[in-house]
Amino acid sequence: MSQGPILIISDGANTALKNAVVTLKNFPLIDTDWTSASDAISRVQPAAILAANIGAKEATLSAIAKQTEAFRPYVPIVALDPVDTLPANVLPFMLANRDPKHLVARLNAALRVRAMHMTLLRRLADASAPHIPTGDPLQDSTILLIGRGGSFPALSVALGERVGVVGALSIEAAAKHLNAREIDGVVVGEGFSGRVLDAFLTVLSEDARFRNLPVILAGATGMIADYDLPNLEMSFGDPAALAASALPLIRQHAFEARIQRALKSIDAGGLLDPRTGLLTVEAFNRDLSAAVTETQSRGAGLALARISFGSASERTRLDAARIFGRLLRRMDFATLDGNDAIVVAFAETELRNARMIAKRLTSVLKHTVVSGKEEPRLEPDVVVAGLLPTDSTDTLLSRLHQDSRRAAS
């Protein structure tokens, strides 16, 4: 996993481009033309690839993208000023009329994801490491779509075919979503003045939580020059073209989020589910057994709640679990069980209070979770069971599941 060079693919002069990229001092630069690009990639094993002067080289770019797709660790490809739809793992960058320092920021952000992936691969070499999800990260990603104009429905449809979409008609509503849930990208449509956009982008750039978020502006001319947002991009095309520009950046962020959850799971000794950030079922049962014993010895309260989601898709269930983890009190713990329902233990809590807490939590989920395109609005079902003096861990769980089956029938 040694650090490779940055490979610049171009059939033209690269003086300005190289002068900008050379500031990445830890990465030597290697030039190649389009004809020799595939051989150069195999030979030098680059850390990143810059594709310039694409012109009519779309087929070659697609072949290069396919060649690098299976590389481990991740090799980012950045295409400069693309005119057609890019392959899924190629990041766009509109260089025209833009300071090349922003390209360096885009590369640095992508190389940061590569470094995280290197760390994960190294730690996964341990045989006790947890199973990490595979497949396209877009499958469980969610983006925030902000807008008021007539393009909003078309953008929602174009993006919603590939990712979960949370809609917001105002910047204030968007801010609430950003603080309440994990977001893998922000798309800003029509309906906002330059002053409002400037304030929004400034806030994003000043908050470390959002600085690396992909932010795609729909035709906001002149709005991308002066913000510390390395994944800020513009699109002047129709909704389908905007979605095509946004999805590679969204995919990279979703991949980064997947890596972060996996690393947290490893740091916790495999006790956290790398899909959700909640406890694994085994870790939950162990902690519940300890909580039952301690509660009965002290005469305190303990209650369980089981929140199920009917026929909701896996994307919806995972989204709910991740949001739920952000809502829990520090003393409580939860898991996504084998039937894809959330089971949560409310420590130091009597049955009546547990019902109130569970009701509030399910209300938040109902209004926050993104349902699939063909799914009805999420209607979580919740059942609560309190610990009795004669209960064991098994009898408490058994009663909870029996009550859940009765409620579903």
C-alpha positions in Angstrom: 0.0 0.0 0.0 2.8 2.4 -0.8 2.0 5.9 -1.8 1.9 6.2 -5.6 2.2 9.3 -7.8 -0.5 11.5 -9.3 -0.9 10.5 -12.9 -1.9 13.3 -15.3 -3.6 12.1 -18.5 -3.6 14.6 -21.3 -2.8 15.2 -24.9 -2.1 18.8 -24.4 0.2 21.1 -22.4 -0.1 20.8 -18.6 2.1 23.6 -17.3 -0.6 25.5 -15.3 -2.1 22.3 -14.1 1.2 20.8 -12.9 2.2 24.1 -11.2 -1.0 23.8 -9.1 -0.8 20.1 -8.4 2.9 20.2 -7.5 1.9 21.8 -4.2 0.9 18.3 -3.1 4.5 17.7 -2.2 4.1 14.0 -1.0 3.0 12.9 -4.5 5.3 12.9 -7.5 3.7 13.8 -10.8 3.8 11.6 -13.9 2.5 12.7 -17.3 1.0 10.4 -19.9 -1.1 10.7 -23.0 -4.5 9.0 -23.6 -3.0 6.3 -25.8 -0.6 5.2 -23.1 -2.8 5.8 -20.1 -3.9 2.2 -19.3 -0.3 0.9 -19.4 0.9 3.8 -17.3 -1.8 3.0 -14.6 -0.7 -0.6 -14.5 3.0 0.3 -14.3 3.0 3.1 -11.7 -0.1 2.3 -9.5 -1.1 5.9 -9.1 -2.6 7.3 -5.9 -4.9 9.6 -8.0 -5.6 10.3 -11.6 -6.3 13.7 -13.3 -7.9 13.4 -16.7 -7.5 16.6 -18.9 -8.4 17.4 -22.5 -11.0 14.7 -22.5 -12.5 15.8 -25.8 -13.6 12.6 -27.6 -11.8 10.3 -25.2 -14.9 9.3 -23.3 -14.6 5.6 -24.2 -10.9 5.6 -23.1 -12.0 7.3 -19.8 -14.6 4.7 -19.2 -12.1 1.9 -19.8 -9.7 3.6 -17.3 -12.5 3.9 -14.8 -13.3 0.2 -15.1 -9.6 -0.7 -14.8 -9.2 1.2 -11.5 -12.6 0.4 -10.0 -11.4 -2.7 -8.2 -8.1 -1.2 -7.0 -7.5 -1.4 -3.3 -7.0 1.2 -1.8 -9.4 3.5 -3.6 -7.9 5.5 -6.5 -9.8 8.7 -7.1 -10.1 9.9 -10.7 -10.9 13.6 -11.4 -12.1 14.6 -14.9 -11.5 18.2 -15.8 -14.3 20.1 -17.6 -16.2 17.0 -18.7 -18.9 17.5 -21.3 -20.7 14.1 -21.2 -21.9 11.8 -18.4 -19.0 10.4 -16.4 -18.4 6.8 -15.3 -19.7 6.2 -11.8 -16.2 6.4 -10.1 -15.0 9.5 -11.9 -15.3 12.9 -10.1 -16.1 16.0 -12.1 -14.3 19.3 -11.8 -15.1 22.4 -13.8 -11.8 24.1 -14.1 -12.8 26.8 -16.6 -12.6 30.3 -15.1 -11.7 28.8 -11.7 -8.5 29.0 -9.6 -6.5 25.7 -9.9 -6.1 25.8 -6.1 -9.7 24.5 -5.9 -8.6 21.5 -7.9 -5.9 20.9 -5.3 -8.5 21.0 -2.6 -10.7 18.5 -4.5 -7.7 16.2 -4.9 -6.8 16.5 -1.2 -10.3 15.6 -0.2 -10.3 12.6 -2.4 -6.8 11.5 -1.2 -8.1 11.8 2.4 -10.7 9.2 1.6 -8.0 7.0 0.0 -5.9 7.4 3.2 -8.9 6.3 5.3 -9.4 3.3 3.1 -5.7 2.3 3.4 -6.2 2.5 7.2 -9.3 0.3 7.0 -7.6 -2.3 4.8 -4.7 -2.5 7.2 -6.9 -3.0 10.2 -9.1 -5.5 8.4 -6.1 -7.8 8.1 -6.9 -8.8 11.7 -8.9 -12.0 11.5 -11.2 -10.7 14.3 -12.3 -7.6 12.3 -16.0 -7.3 11.7 -17.7 -8.0 8.3 -17.8 -4.7 6.3 -20.7 -4.0 3.9 -19.9 -4.2 0.2 -21.7 -3.1 -2.9 -22.4 0.4 -4.3 -22.4 3.0 -1.4 -25.2 4.8 -3.2 -27.5 2.0 -2.2 -27.9 3.4 1.3 -26.9 7.1 0.8 -29.1 10.1 1.4 -28.9 13.6 0.0 -30.5 16.9 0.9 -32.3 18.7 -2.0 -33.0 22.4 -1.3 -35.1 24.5 -3.7 -38.3 26.4 -4.4 -38.5 26.7 -8.2 -40.2 24.6 -10.8 -37.1 22.4 -11.2 -37.5 21.0 -7.7 -39.8 18.1 -8.6 -37.7 17.1 -11.7 -34.5 17.2 -9.6 -36.2 15.1 -6.9 -37.2 12.5 -9.5 -33.8 12.4 -11.2 -31.9 12.1 -7.9 -34.5 9.9 -6.2 -33.9 7.1 -8.8 -30.5 6.5 -7.3 -30.3 7.9 -3.7 -32.6 8.7 -0.8 -33.8 12.4 -1.1 -34.7 14.7 1.8 -36.4 17.8 0.5 -36.2 21.3 2.1 -38.0 24.4 0.8 -35.9 26.8 2.9 -32.4 27.1 4.2 -33.7 27.0 7.7 -35.4 23.6 7.1 -32.2 22.4 5.4 -30.1 23.3 8.5 -32.4 21.2 10.7 -32.0 18.2 8.4 -28.2 18.6 8.4 -28.1 18.6 12.2 -30.6 15.7 12.6 -29.2 13.0 10.2 -26.3 11.8 8.1 -26.2 13.5 4.7 -24.0 12.4 1.8 -24.5 15.5 -0.4 -26.4 18.7 -0.8 -28.0 19.8 -4.1 -29.2 23.5 -4.2 -31.8 24.3 -6.9 -33.6 27.5 -7.8 -35.3 30.0 -5.6 -32.6 31.6 -3.5 -30.8 35.0 -3.8 -27.1 35.3 -4.0 -27.0 36.7 -0.4 -28.9 33.7 1.0 -26.7 31.2 -0.9 -23.5 33.1 0.3 -24.6 32.8 3.9 -25.5 29.1 3.5 -22.2 28.2 1.8 -20.2 30.2 4.4 -21.8 28.3 7.3 -21.1 25.0 5.6 -17.5 25.9 5.0 -17.0 27.0 8.6 -18.4 23.8 10.2 -16.0 20.9 10.1 -18.9 18.4 10.0 -20.0 19.7 6.6 -16.8 21.0 5.0 -16.2 17.9 2.8 -19.8 17.4 1.8 -20.5 17.5 -1.9 -22.5 20.6 -2.6 -23.9 21.0 -6.1 -25.4 24.3 -7.2 -27.8 24.3 -10.1 -26.5 27.1 -12.3 -25.5 29.5 -9.6 -22.9 31.4 -11.7 -20.0 32.8 -9.8 -21.0 31.2 -6.5 -18.2 28.7 -6.2 -14.9 30.7 -6.1 -14.3 31.7 -2.5 -15.6 29.0 -0.2 -13.5 26.4 1.7 -15.7 23.6 0.3 -13.5 21.2 -1.7 -16.5 19.3 -3.2 -18.4 22.4 -4.2 -19.5 22.1 -7.9 -21.9 23.7 -10.4 -24.1 22.2 -13.0 -25.9 24.1 -15.8 -27.6 21.2 -17.4 -31.1 19.7 -17.0 -31.9 17.6 -13.9 -30.6 14.4 -15.4 -27.2 16.1 -16.2 -27.1 17.6 -12.7 -27.7 14.1 -11.2 -25.0 12.6 -13.3 -22.5 15.3 -12.1 -23.6 14.9 -8.4 -23.7 11.1 -8.1 -19.9 10.4 -8.3 -19.2 13.0 -5.5 -22.1 11.7 -3.4 -20.8 8.1 -3.9 -17.4 9.1 -2.7 -18.9 10.7 0.5 -21.1 7.7 1.1 -18.0 5.5 0.7 -16.2 7.7 3.3 -19.1 7.4 5.7 -19.0 3.6 5.3 -15.3 3.6 6.1 -15.8 5.7 9.2 -18.5 3.4 10.5 -16.3 0.4 9.9 -13.3 2.0 11.7 -15.6 2.8 14.7 -16.7 -0.8 14.7 -13.1 -2.0 14.8 -12.2 0.6 17.5 -15.1 -0.9 19.6 -13.8 -4.4 19.2 -16.4 -5.4 16.7 -19.3 -4.6 19.1 -20.8 -2.0 16.7 -22.6 -2.9 13.6 -20.7 -1.2 10.7 -23.9 -0.7 8.8 -25.8 1.2 11.5 -23.4 2.3 14.3 -25.7 0.5 16.8 -24.6 -2.5 18.8 -24.4 -5.8 17.1 -27.1 -8.3 18.3 -24.5 -10.3 20.3 -23.2 -7.2 22.0 -26.7 -5.9 22.8 -27.7 -9.2 24.4 -24.5 -9.3 26.5 -25.1 -5.7 27.7 -28.8 -6.4 28.3 -28.0 -9.4 30.4 -25.6 -7.3 32.5 -28.3 -4.5 32.8 -31.0 -7.0 33.9 -28.7 -8.4 36.7 -27.7 -4.9 37.9 -31.3 -3.5 37.8 -32.7 -6.4 39.8 -29.9 -6.1 42.4 -30.6 -2.4 42.9 -34.4 -2.4 42.4 -34.2 0.2 39.6 -36.2 0.4 36.4 -35.4 -1.1 33.0 -37.6 -1.3 29.9 -37.2 -2.5 26.3 -38.9 -1.2 23.2 -39.1 -2.8 19.8 -39.6 -0.6 16.8 -40.5 -2.3 13.5 -41.0 -0.9 10.1 -43.4 -3.3 8.3 -42.4 -3.8 4.6 -40.0 -0.9 4.5 -36.9 -1.4 2.3 -33.4 -2.1 3.7 -32.3 1.4 2.8 -35.2 2.8 4.9 -34.4 0.5 7.9 -30.7 1.4 7.8 -31.6 5.1 7.6 -33.9 4.7 10.6 -31.2 2.9 12.6 -28.6 5.5 11.9 -30.9 8.4 12.9 -32.0 6.4 16.0 -28.4 6.1 17.1 -28.1 9.9 17.1 -31.3 10.3 19.3 -30.4 7.9 22.1 -29.5 9.0 25.6 -26.0 8.1 26.7 -27.3 5.5 29.2 -29.4 3.7 26.6 -28.3 1.1 24.0 -29.9 -0.4 20.9 -29.5 -2.9 18.0 -31.0 -3.7 14.7 -32.2 -7.3 15.2 -32.3 -10.2 12.9 -35.8 -9.2 11.8 -34.6 -5.6 10.9 -36.4 -4.1 13.9 -34.7 -1.7 16.3 -34.6 -3.0 19.9 -33.6 -0.5 22.5 -33.0 -0.8 26.2 -33.9 2.2 28.3 -31.8 2.1 31.5 -33.0 3.5 34.8 -36.5 4.0 33.2 -39.9 2.7 34.4 -42.4 1.4 31.9 -44.6 4.5 31.7 -41.6 6.8 31.0 -40.2 4.3 28.5 -43.5 4.4 26.6 -43.3 8.2 26.4 -39.7 8.2 25.2 -40.4 5.5 22.6 -43.4 7.5 21.3 -41.2 10.6 20.9 -38.4 8.7 19.2 -40.8 7.0 16.7 -42.4 10.3 16.0 -39.0 11.7 15.0 -38.3 8.7 12.8 -41.7 9.0 11.1 -40.9 12.5 10.1 -37.2 12.2 9.3 -36.6 8.8 7.7 -36.5 8.8 3.9 -38.9 6.2 2.4 -38.1 4.5 -0.9 -39.6 5.8 -4.2 -42.3 3.2 -4.3 -42.8 2.9 -0.5 -45.6 4.5 1.6 -44.7 7.0 4.3 -43.0 5.3 7.2 -45.3 4.2 10.0 -43.2 2.6 12.7 -44.8 0.2 15.1 -43.6 0.2 18.7 -44.1 -2.2 21.6 -42.7 -1.7 25.1 -42.0 -4.2 27.9 -40.8 -3.4 31.4 -38.6 -5.6 33.5 -40.5 -7.7 36.1 -38.9 -8.9 39.4 -39.1 -12.5 38.1 -37.7 -11.8 34.7 -34.5 -13.1 33.1 -33.0 -11.6 30.0 -34.7 -14.4 27.9 -38.1 -14.0 29.4 -38.0 -10.2 29.0 -37.0 -10.5 25.3 -39.6 -13.3 24.8 -42.4 -11.1 26.2 -41.3 -8.2 24.0 -41.3 -10.3 20.9 -44.7 -11.9 21.8 -46.2 -8.5 22.3 -44.8 -7.4 18.9 -46.3 -10.4 17.1 -49.7 -9.7 18.7 -49.5 -6.0 17.7 -48.7 -7.0 14.1 -51.5 -9.5 13.9 
